[in-house]
Amino acid sequence: MEWKTDTGFWINGQNVKIQGVAEHFEGGPVVGAWTKPLLRWKLNLLREMGVNTIRTGHNPYPTMFYELCDELGLMVMDEVFDGWKQKAKHDYGRYYFNEWWERDLTEWVTRNRNHPSIVIYSVGNETHGDIVTQLAGEIKKHDAMRLVTSGSTNTEGLDVVGINGGSENESFFDQRFDRPFVSTEAPHTWQTRGYHRTQTWWRDGPKHDTFELPDITEKEIFFYEWRDPKDWTNQKQHLNSSYDNPTVRISAPKNWELARDLPHHAGHFRWTGFDYHGEAGLTHGG
């Protein structure tokens, strides 16, 4: 495996684009109580869709996940932590990180390092701190072969630049890094089954830095909003669905097009493969 600044990711002598999704371990009605046959079914659905890599979010997964990825030929960005300090009201970053990170990280790497599906490690998700260099260094003590990145954190001490969100802006693609680059989270599209928009709608409001996305119809065909607009507390409470006209800053087809055509763009992880329960209240108003 190689990650090259000018040409992205290489495996077995082939230049391969990361066609990835970020994936929580949540299993819908079974929550985290996966059986191996059920998890194989889910991973096969992703693979049949064209996915070749999965970014775990944002914690170590049970051994059967890595075994199945080995078996199915799916690559993995293996992510060990979410935050290195408090991010939610009650989380690992608040209660356990300072005391436990070194032991937990060591057990994670030494347990997983013999799985060929793992092509890169990630030490965090949308978190910042000088400790990033120490985290990356600790991984290298136990596995010197694989490189280290993180989702939208510091770049110091990391081998591959990982970006969440920012890589959805048009001007972002005009810049270059001194290291390999992969979009760790893009294009971040909220979905609701059965609801679509025919006119372009940006979740964060119109931006000057977004790629053009033309309307499909002159007037909006679908008007249903499950909450009265006067009761919205933020723009995220609009319902939006599909990959065509409702989006954050960039559509999924445009993101794939850029990854395909820019040699230095190693690829991206769509947020998310399967939708999950965790942020439903935060994003759509409860």
C-alpha positions in Angstrom: 0.0 0.0 0.0 1.2 3.5 -0.8 -0.3 7.0 -0.4 1.2 9.4 -2.9 0.8 13.2 -2.9 0.3 13.5 -6.6 -1.6 10.4 -7.4 -3.5 9.3 -4.3 -3.8 5.7 -3.1 -2.0 2.7 -4.5 -2.5 -1.0 -3.7 -0.8 -4.0 -5.2 0.8 -1.6 -7.8 -2.6 -0.2 -8.9 -3.8 3.4 -8.5 -7.2 2.9 -6.8 -9.7 5.6 -6.0 -11.3 5.5 -2.5 -15.0 5.0 -3.2 -15.9 5.1 0.4 -18.7 5.6 3.0 -18.5 6.5 6.6 -20.5 4.0 8.6 -21.7 4.0 12.2 -21.9 0.5 13.8 -25.6 1.1 14.5 -27.9 -1.5 12.9 -31.3 0.1 12.8 -33.8 -2.0 14.7 -31.0 -4.3 16.1 -29.0 -1.2 17.3 -25.5 -2.7 17.9 -26.6 -6.3 18.4 -25.3 -7.4 15.0 -25.0 -11.1 14.0 -22.3 -12.0 11.6 -24.7 -13.1 8.8 -26.7 -9.8 9.2 -23.5 -7.7 9.1 -22.4 -9.6 6.0 -25.7 -8.8 4.3 -25.2 -5.1 5.1 -21.6 -4.9 3.9 -22.6 -6.8 0.7 -25.2 -4.1 0.0 -22.6 -1.4 0.2 -20.2 -3.4 -1.9 -22.8 -4.0 -4.6 -23.5 -0.3 -4.7 -19.8 0.3 -5.6 -18.3 1.0 -2.2 -14.7 -0.3 -1.8 -13.7 1.3 1.5 -15.5 1.9 4.8 -14.5 4.5 7.4 -15.5 3.4 10.9 -17.2 6.0 13.0 -15.8 6.7 15.5 -14.6 3.9 17.6 -13.2 0.4 17.3 -15.6 -2.2 15.9 -16.0 -5.9 16.9 -13.6 -8.3 15.4 -16.3 -9.9 13.1 -16.5 -6.6 11.2 -12.8 -6.7 10.2 -13.1 -10.4 9.4 -16.0 -9.8 7.0 -14.1 -6.9 5.3 -11.1 -9.2 4.9 -13.4 -11.9 3.4 -15.4 -9.5 1.1 -12.4 -7.5 -0.1 -13.6 -4.2 1.4 -10.9 -1.8 2.6 -11.1 0.0 5.9 -10.1 3.3 7.4 -10.0 2.2 11.0 -10.9 5.1 13.4 -10.3 4.7 17.1 -11.6 7.9 18.7 -14.2 10.6 18.2 -13.0 13.5 20.3 -9.9 13.8 22.5 -11.9 16.0 24.9 -15.6 16.5 25.6 -17.8 16.8 22.5 -21.1 15.6 23.8 -22.8 15.9 27.3 -21.6 12.4 28.2 -18.8 10.9 26.2 -15.5 9.1 26.2 -13.7 12.4 25.6 -15.1 13.9 28.8 -14.7 11.0 31.1 -12.0 8.6 29.9 -9.7 9.9 27.2 -6.9 11.4 29.4 -6.6 8.3 31.5 -7.3 5.5 29.0 -6.3 6.7 25.5 -2.9 5.0 25.5 -4.0 1.6 26.7 -7.1 1.7 24.5 -5.2 2.7 21.4 -2.6 0.1 22.0 -5.2 -2.7 22.4 -7.0 -1.5 19.3 -3.9 -1.5 17.0 -2.4 -4.8 18.3 -5.8 -6.5 17.9 -6.5 -5.2 14.4 -3.1 -4.8 12.7 -3.1 -8.3 11.1 -6.3 -7.6 9.2 -5.4 -6.9 5.5 -8.5 -4.9 5.0 -7.2 -2.0 7.0 -5.4 0.4 4.7 -5.1 3.4 7.0 -5.7 4.4 10.6 -7.7 7.5 11.8 -7.1 8.9 15.3 -10.1 11.3 15.6 -13.1 13.0 14.2 -13.5 16.8 14.1 -11.3 17.4 17.1 -8.2 19.3 17.6 -5.2 19.3 19.9 -1.4 18.9 20.1 -1.8 15.3 21.3 -2.4 14.3 17.7 1.3 13.8 17.2 1.5 11.6 20.2 -1.4 9.5 19.1 0.1 9.0 15.6 3.5 8.1 17.1 2.0 5.6 19.4 0.3 3.8 16.5 3.7 3.6 14.7 5.2 1.8 17.7 2.9 -1.1 17.1 2.3 -0.9 13.3 4.9 0.9 11.2 3.4 -0.2 7.9 0.2 1.8 7.8 -0.2 5.5 7.6 -2.3 7.7 9.9 -4.9 10.4 9.3 -7.9 11.9 11.0 -11.2 13.4 10.1 -10.8 17.1 9.9 -8.2 17.6 12.6 -4.7 18.9 12.9 -2.3 18.0 10.1 0.9 18.1 12.2 2.1 14.6 12.7 -0.3 13.0 10.3 0.8 11.2 7.1 -2.4 11.8 5.1 -4.6 15.0 5.2 -8.2 14.1 6.0 -10.9 16.8 5.6 -14.5 16.8 6.8 -16.9 19.2 5.2 -14.4 21.8 3.9 -13.8 19.6 0.8 -17.3 20.3 -0.3 -16.5 23.9 -1.4 -15.5 24.7 -5.0 -12.4 26.7 -4.1 -11.1 23.9 -2.0 -10.2 21.9 -5.1 -7.9 24.7 -6.3 -5.4 24.1 -3.5 -2.8 21.4 -3.1 -1.3 19.8 0.0 2.3 18.7 0.7 0.9 15.2 1.6 -1.7 12.8 0.2 -5.3 13.9 0.7 -8.6 12.1 1.1 -12.1 13.5 1.8 -12.9 11.8 5.1 -16.4 13.2 5.1 -18.2 14.3 2.0 -20.7 15.2 0.6 -22.8 15.0 3.8 -26.3 14.6 2.5 -29.3 14.3 4.9 -32.0 12.1 3.6 -35.6 11.2 4.3 -37.2 8.4 2.4 -39.9 9.3 -0.1 -39.3 13.1 0.1 -37.6 14.9 -2.8 -37.1 18.5 -4.0 -37.1 19.5 -7.7 -35.6 22.9 -7.1 -32.1 23.3 -5.8 -32.0 23.8 -2.0 -28.9 24.2 0.1 -29.2 23.1 3.7 -26.8 25.9 4.9 -28.4 28.5 2.7 -27.0 29.8 -0.7 -23.2 30.0 -0.7 -21.0 31.8 -3.2 -18.5 28.9 -3.1 -20.8 26.0 -4.2 -20.9 24.1 -7.4 -23.8 25.0 -9.7 -26.8 22.7 -9.3 -29.6 23.6 -11.7 -33.3 23.3 -10.8 -35.1 20.3 -12.3 -38.5 22.2 -12.6 -39.5 25.8 -12.8 -41.6 25.5 -9.7 -41.2 23.2 -6.7 -43.4 20.1 -7.0 -43.0 18.8 -3.4 -44.1 21.2 -0.6 -44.5 19.1 2.4 -42.6 20.2 5.5 -43.2 18.2 8.7 -42.8 21.3 10.8 -44.2 24.8 10.2 -41.5 27.1 8.9 -42.2 29.6 11.7 -41.2 26.9 14.2 -37.8 26.2 12.6 -34.9 27.0 14.9 -32.3 26.4 12.2 -32.0 25.7 8.4 -31.2 22.1 9.1 -34.9 21.4 10.0 -35.9 21.3 6.3 -36.6 17.8 5.0 -34.4 16.9 2.1 -33.7 13.8 0.3 -32.0 12.2 -2.8 -28.7 13.0 -4.4 -30.0 15.4 -7.0 -31.1 18.8 -5.8 -31.1 18.9 -1.9 -27.6 19.1 -0.6 -25.3 20.7 1.8 -22.6 22.3 -0.5 -21.9 19.7 -3.2 -23.9 16.9 -4.8 -22.7 13.3 -4.6 -22.3 13.0 -8.4 -20.1 16.1 -8.5 -18.0 14.8 -5.7 -17.4 11.5 -7.5 -16.6 13.4 -10.7 -13.9 15.5 -8.9 -12.4 12.4 -7.3 -12.3 10.7 -10.6 -10.7 13.6 -12.6 -8.2 15.0 -10.0 -5.2 12.7 -9.8 -4.1 14.0 -6.3 -7.6 13.4 -4.9 -7.4 10.0 -3.3 -11.2 9.7 -3.1 -13.8 10.3 -0.5 -16.1 8.8 2.2 -19.7 9.7 1.8 -21.5 10.7 5.0 -23.1 8.2 5.5 -23.5 4.8 3.9 -26.6 3.9 6.0 -28.4 6.7 7.8 -28.3 6.4 11.6 -30.3 7.5 14.5 -27.7 9.5 16.4 -28.2 13.0 15.0 -31.9 12.9 14.0 -32.9 15.2 16.8 -30.0 17.5 16.4 -30.5 18.0 12.7 -34.2 17.8 12.0 -35.6 19.3 15.2 -36.6 16.2 17.1 
